[in-house]
Amino acid sequence: STAHYDRGEKFRHYRRLDSLKHYVLIHSEMMRVEHYEKQGDIWIQAGEYTNGFDSVSLSNLGIDVPLTEIYRRVSFNP
């Protein structure tokens, strides 16, 4: 219910934070993760992940998070 706000107005506010380098949206109704990364002064979509074999990589933090871990206790309705 907040997806539109999270991608729009909320993201615009967060982009003003100099310390923010990654913005990750995790969908609750399907296996889908969107990852945005700040490169210099520009935000790019670093990845969109929909497969349990995928991992979200936050490179400057040295972190890789498998989607299977993000959605470990989640059951989706068909």
C-alpha positions as protocol buffer text, in pm:
chain_id: "A"
residue {
  index: 1
  type: SER
  ca { x: 0 y: 0 z: 0 }
}
residue {
  index: 2
  type: THR
  ca { x: 300 y: 233 z: 36 }
}
residue {
  index: 3
  type: ALA
  ca { x: 487 y: 127 z: -280 }
}
residue {
  index: 4
  type: HIS
  ca { x: 404 y: 444 z: -476 }
}
residue {
  index: 5
  type: TYR
  ca { x: 515 y: 667 z: -186 }
}
residue {
  index: 6
  type: ASP
  ca { x: 830 y: 460 z: -124 }
}
residue {
  index: 7
  type: ARG
  ca { x: 942 y: 498 z: -488 }
}
residue {
  index: 8
  type: GLY
  ca { x: 840 y: 862 z: -517 }
}
residue {
  index: 9
  type: GLU
  ca { x: 821 y: 1120 z: -241 }
}
residue {
  index: 10
  type: LYS
  ca { x: 999 y: 914 z: 25 }
}
residue {
  index: 11
  type: PHE
  ca { x: 1290 y: 834 z: -208 }
}
residue {
  index: 12
  type: ARG
  ca { x: 1317 y: 1203 z: -304 }
}
residue {
  index: 13
  type: HIS
  ca { x: 1356 y: 1292 z: 66 }
}
residue {
  index: 14
  type: TYR
  ca { x: 1614 y: 1018 z: 129 }
}
residue {
  index: 15
  type: ARG
  ca { x: 1824 y: 1120 z: -173 }
}
residue {
  index: 16
  type: ARG
  ca { x: 1902 y: 1445 z: 9 }
}
residue {
  index: 17
  type: LEU
  ca { x: 2098 y: 1254 z: 275 }
}
residue {
  index: 18
  type: ASP
  ca { x: 2468 y: 1262 z: 188 }
}
residue {
  index: 19
  type: SER
  ca { x: 2538 y: 952 z: 397 }
}
residue {
  index: 20
  type: LEU
  ca { x: 2278 y: 735 z: 220 }
}
residue {
  index: 21
  type: LYS
  ca { x: 2441 y: 514 z: -45 }
}
residue {
  index: 22
  type: HIS
  ca { x: 2183 y: 238 z: -95 }
}
residue {
  index: 23
  type: TYR
  ca { x: 1804 y: 234 z: -112 }
}
residue {
  index: 24
  type: VAL
  ca { x: 1641 y: -109 z: -112 }
}
residue {
  index: 25
  type: LEU
  ca { x: 1272 y: -178 z: -170 }
}
residue {
  index: 26
  type: ILE
  ca { x: 1149 y: -520 z: -58 }
}
residue {
  index: 27
  type: HIS
  ca { x: 811 y: -625 z: -193 }
}
residue {
  index: 28
  type: SER
  ca { x: 578 y: -806 z: 42 }
}
residue {
  index: 29
  type: GLU
  ca { x: 339 y: -974 z: -200 }
}
residue {
  index: 30
  type: MET
  ca { x: 596 y: -1134 z: -432 }
}
residue {
  index: 31
  type: MET
  ca { x: 967 y: -1216 z: -433 }
}
residue {
  index: 32
  type: ARG
  ca { x: 1103 y: -892 z: -571 }
}
residue {
  index: 33
  type: VAL
  ca { x: 1373 y: -661 z: -441 }
}
residue {
  index: 34
  type: GLU
  ca { x: 1477 y: -335 z: -605 }
}
residue {
  index: 35
  type: HIS
  ca { x: 1818 y: -191 z: -522 }
}
residue {
  index: 36
  type: TYR
  ca { x: 1922 y: 168 z: -594 }
}
residue {
  index: 37
  type: GLU
  ca { x: 2279 y: 283 z: -538 }
}
residue {
  index: 38
  type: LYS
  ca { x: 2435 y: 627 z: -527 }
}
residue {
  index: 39
  type: GLN
  ca { x: 2735 y: 660 z: -760 }
}
residue {
  index: 40
  type: GLY
  ca { x: 2889 y: 1001 z: -717 }
}
residue {
  index: 41
  type: ASP
  ca { x: 2597 y: 1243 z: -732 }
}
residue {
  index: 42
  type: ILE
  ca { x: 2375 y: 1011 z: -938 }
}
residue {
  index: 43
  type: TRP
  ca { x: 2132 y: 741 z: -824 }
}
residue {
  index: 44
  type: ILE
  ca { x: 2112 y: 432 z: -1045 }
}
residue {
  index: 45
  type: GLN
  ca { x: 1906 y: 116 z: -1025 }
}
residue {
  index: 46
  type: ALA
  ca { x: 2178 y: -132 z: -933 }
}
residue {
  index: 47
  type: GLY
  ca { x: 1952 y: -433 z: -959 }
}
residue {
  index: 48
  type: GLU
  ca { x: 1608 y: -586 z: -956 }
}
residue {
  index: 49
  type: TYR
  ca { x: 1596 y: -934 z: -809 }
}
residue {
  index: 50
  type: THR
  ca { x: 1313 y: -1186 z: -841 }
}
residue {
  index: 51
  type: ASN
  ca { x: 1482 y: -1523 z: -809 }
}
residue {
  index: 52
  type: GLY
  ca { x: 1560 y: -1706 z: -485 }
}
residue {
  index: 53
  type: PHE
  ca { x: 1910 y: -1772 z: -618 }
}
residue {
  index: 54
  type: ASP
  ca { x: 1979 y: -1396 z: -643 }
}
residue {
  index: 55
  type: SER
  ca { x: 2162 y: -1193 z: -380 }
}
residue {
  index: 56
  type: VAL
  ca { x: 2142 y: -821 z: -311 }
}
residue {
  index: 57
  type: SER
  ca { x: 2497 y: -687 z: -303 }
}
residue {
  index: 58
  type: LEU
  ca { x: 2575 y: -374 z: -103 }
}
residue {
  index: 59
  type: SER
  ca { x: 2927 y: -350 z: -241 }
}
residue {
  index: 60
  type: ASN
  ca { x: 3073 y: -66 z: -35 }
}
residue {
  index: 61
  type: LEU
  ca { x: 2956 y: -245 z: 282 }
}
residue {
  index: 62
  type: GLY
  ca { x: 3085 y: -586 z: 172 }
}
residue {
  index: 63
  type: ILE
  ca { x: 2741 y: -742 z: 218 }
}
residue {
  index: 64
  type: ASP
  ca { x: 2556 y: -993 z: -1 }
}
residue {
  index: 65
  type: VAL
  ca { x: 2207 y: -1085 z: 116 }
}
residue {
  index: 66
  type: PRO
  ca { x: 2039 y: -1382 z: -57 }
}
residue {
  index: 67
  type: LEU
  ca { x: 1671 y: -1340 z: -137 }
}
residue {
  index: 68
  type: THR
  ca { x: 1614 y: -1673 z: 34 }
}
residue {
  index: 69
  type: GLU
  ca { x: 1719 y: -1505 z: 360 }
}
residue {
  index: 70
  type: ILE
  ca { x: 1510 y: -1194 z: 303 }
}
residue {
  index: 71
  type: TYR
  ca { x: 1199 y: -1405 z: 236 }
}
residue {
  index: 72
  type: ARG
  ca { x: 1283 y: -1699 z: 467 }
}
residue {
  index: 73
  type: ARG
  ca { x: 961 y: -1681 z: 672 }
}
residue {
  index: 74
  type: VAL
  ca { x: 732 y: -1542 z: 403 }
}
residue {
  index: 75
  type: SER
  ca { x: 456 y: -1739 z: 230 }
}
residue {
  index: 76
  type: PHE
  ca { x: 307 y: -1594 z: -86 }
}
residue {
  index: 77
  type: ASN
  ca { x: -53 y: -1642 z: -196 }
}
residue {
  index: 78
  type: PRO
  ca { x: -84 y: -1800 z: -543 }
}
